[in-house]
Amino acid sequence: MNVLVTGCSRGVGLEICKQFLEKGHTIYGVSRTYTDEFKLLESKYPEKVFFKSIDLKDVSNIKEIIFKEFIKNISINCFVNNAAIAYDDIITNVNAYNLEETYKVNVFSPILITKYVLRNMILNKVKGNIIHISSVSAHTGYNGLAMYASTKGAIEAFSKNTAREWGRYGIRSNVVVPGFMDTDMSSDLSDEQKERIYKRTSLKKATSIESVAKTVVFIASEAALSITGEKIHVDSGTI
Ligand SMILES: NC(=O)c1ccc[n+]([C@@H]2O[C@H](COP(=O)([O-])OP(=O)(O)OC[C@H]3O[C@@H](n4cnc5c(N)ncnc54)[C@H](OP(=O)(O)O)[C@@H]3O)[C@@H](O)[C@H]2O)c1
């Protein structure tokens, strides 16, 4: 499979790339930074790993940079919408500029990429798959995460509707909903804040990045052929 992954440079996106590569798939990764960790994957899996730098805040560049320059003439089997930015503040402090920037990366870009991915799949007669990475914050409230959580709620609604609209072509759309993981995104949290979050989970611990990435690979696989329009929680049991 040819897999387009956003936010491939680090964290969950990098792990998703690793897990797909271990199963023999080819990765087309995008993010702003071309990191040493991603370059390591390129050297380990020559001819299977490709990278393009793009700032997903600039929605006007998506067609040109990703679909004309990067994956031109490539048939995409799977799109993983993983790149996102956090917006940590209480609602009475919300700032229109920051809100718009967050929506550009977390919602507008993924919707536009989905548009071109669907066109690519239809053109190449591929029964492909779209997988969005959401967040448990869209399902259970956390102080300071309302704006960020709202972007994830938007993506979950978009995924369900994509599944309904394009299912007749054999195209699936699903969401993986992770709990809190130890990545750069959560690095501003103090140990005490993290402990409080982990205490809310059944397993009393952080969500494993590897478990999230392996779930993404499972959803993209033949084993999940009848799963679409779904949300799969991988969150240490935040119930
Ligand atoms: N960490 C958590 O606790 C947690 C919990 C639930 C859900 N999630 C979700 O899991 C996914 C991955 O998060 P993570 O924890 O791995 O975050 P992360 O470590 O902060 O990584 C974010 C990724 O997105 C890319 N990115 C950010 N802004 C971008 C932009 N403007 N243009 C292009 N790429 C951009 C980053 O690459 P560059 O900086 O190189 O551009 C990076 O590869 C996200 O959808 C997040 O919302 C995370």
The ligand as an SDF file (V2000), in Angstrom:
LIG
                    3D

 48 52  0  0  0  0  0  0  0  0999 V2000
   -0.0230   13.6520   22.6090 N   0  0  0  0  0  0  0  0  0  0  0  0
   -1.2180   13.3940   23.0950 C   0  0  0  0  0  0  0  0  0  0  0  0
   -1.3990   13.2750   24.3250 O   0  0  0  0  0  0  0  0  0  0  0  0
   -2.3980   13.2260   22.1740 C   0  0  0  0  0  0  0  0  0  0  0  0
   -3.6100   12.7470   22.7230 C   0  0  0  0  0  0  0  0  0  0  0  0
   -4.7010   12.5300   21.8940 C   0  0  0  0  0  0  0  0  0  0  0  0
   -4.5900   12.7790   20.5430 C   0  0  0  0  0  0  0  0  0  0  0  0
   -3.4110   13.2490   20.0170 N   0  0  0  0  0  0  0  0  0  0  0  0
   -3.3620   13.4580   18.5700 C   0  0  0  0  0  0  0  0  0  0  0  0
   -2.3640   12.6100   18.0230 O   0  0  0  0  0  0  0  0  0  0  0  0
   -1.8350   13.2130   16.8230 C   0  0  0  0  0  0  0  0  0  0  0  0
   -0.3180   13.2570   16.9060 C   0  0  0  0  0  0  0  0  0  0  0  0
    0.0300   14.0410   18.0270 O   0  0  0  0  0  0  0  0  0  0  0  0
    1.4800   13.9830   18.7010 P   0  0  0  0  0  0  0  0  0  0  0  0
    1.2680   13.8570   20.1490 O   0  0  0  0  0  0  0  0  0  0  0  0
    2.3590   13.0230   17.9750 O   0  0  0  0  0  0  0  0  0  0  0  0
    1.9400   15.4870   18.4120 O   0  0  0  0  0  0  0  0  0  0  0  0
    3.3980   16.0930   18.1680 P   0  0  0  0  0  0  0  0  0  0  0  0
    4.4250   15.2400   18.8070 O   0  0  0  0  0  0  0  0  0  0  0  0
    3.2770   17.5160   18.5530 O   0  0  0  0  0  0  0  0  0  0  0  0
    3.5470   15.9580   16.5770 O   0  0  0  0  0  0  0  0  0  0  0  0
    2.7130   16.6920   15.7290 C   0  0  0  0  0  0  0  0  0  0  0  0
    3.0520   16.3850   14.2830 C   0  0  0  0  0  0  0  0  0  0  0  0
    2.2640   17.2740   13.4610 O   0  0  0  0  0  0  0  0  0  0  0  0
    3.1240   18.0250   12.6230 C   0  0  0  0  0  0  0  0  0  0  0  0
    2.6450   19.3970   12.4390 N   0  0  0  0  0  0  0  0  0  0  0  0
    2.3000   20.2730   13.4130 C   0  0  0  0  0  0  0  0  0  0  0  0
    1.9920   21.4610   12.8580 N   0  0  0  0  0  0  0  0  0  0  0  0
    2.1370   21.3130   11.5250 C   0  0  0  0  0  0  0  0  0  0  0  0
    1.9810   22.1930   10.4160 C   0  0  0  0  0  0  0  0  0  0  0  0
    1.6210   23.4790   10.5690 N   0  0  0  0  0  0  0  0  0  0  0  0
    2.2290   21.7240    9.1810 N   0  0  0  0  0  0  0  0  0  0  0  0
    2.6190   20.4360    9.0020 C   0  0  0  0  0  0  0  0  0  0  0  0
    2.7800   19.5640    9.9950 N   0  0  0  0  0  0  0  0  0  0  0  0
    2.5450   19.9980   11.2440 C   0  0  0  0  0  0  0  0  0  0  0  0
    4.4620   18.0460   13.3580 C   0  0  0  0  0  0  0  0  0  0  0  0
    5.5300   18.1890   12.4410 O   0  0  0  0  0  0  0  0  0  0  0  0
    6.3850   19.5520   12.2520 P   0  0  0  0  0  0  0  0  0  0  0  0
    6.4480   20.2430   13.5720 O   0  0  0  0  0  0  0  0  0  0  0  0
    7.6850   19.0350   11.7450 O   0  0  0  0  0  0  0  0  0  0  0  0
    5.6290   20.3040   11.2170 O   0  0  0  0  0  0  0  0  0  0  0  0
    4.5030   16.6550   13.9740 C   0  0  0  0  0  0  0  0  0  0  0  0
    4.9910   15.7140   13.0340 O   0  0  0  0  0  0  0  0  0  0  0  0
   -2.4910   14.5840   16.7270 C   0  0  0  0  0  0  0  0  0  0  0  0
   -3.5940   14.5150   15.8490 O   0  0  0  0  0  0  0  0  0  0  0  0
   -2.9610   14.8580   18.1450 C   0  0  0  0  0  0  0  0  0  0  0  0
   -4.0370   15.7610   18.1690 O   0  0  0  0  0  0  0  0  0  0  0  0
   -2.3160   13.4690   20.8060 C   0  0  0  0  0  0  0  0  0  0  0  0
  1  2  1  0
  2  3  2  0
  2  4  1  0
  4  5  1  0
  4 48  2  0
  5  6  2  0
  6  7  1  0
  7  8  2  0
  8  9  1  0
  8 48  1  0
  9 10  1  0
  9 46  1  0
 10 11  1  0
 11 12  1  0
 11 44  1  0
 12 13  1  0
 13 14  1  0
 14 15  2  0
 14 16  1  0
 14 17  1  0
 17 18  1  0
 18 19  2  0
 18 20  1  0
 18 21  1  0
 21 22  1  0
 22 23  1  0
 23 24  1  0
 23 42  1  0
 24 25  1  0
 25 26  1  0
 25 36  1  0
 26 27  1  0
 26 35  1  0
 27 28  2  0
 28 29  1  0
 29 30  1  0
 29 35  2  0
 30 31  1  0
 30 32  2  0
 32 33  1  0
 33 34  2  0
 34 35  1  0
 36 37  1  0
 36 42  1  0
 37 38  1  0
 38 39  2  0
 38 40  1  0
 38 41  1  0
 42 43  1  0
 44 45  1  0
 44 46  1  0
 46 47  1  0
M  CHG  2   8   1  16  -1
M  END
$$$$
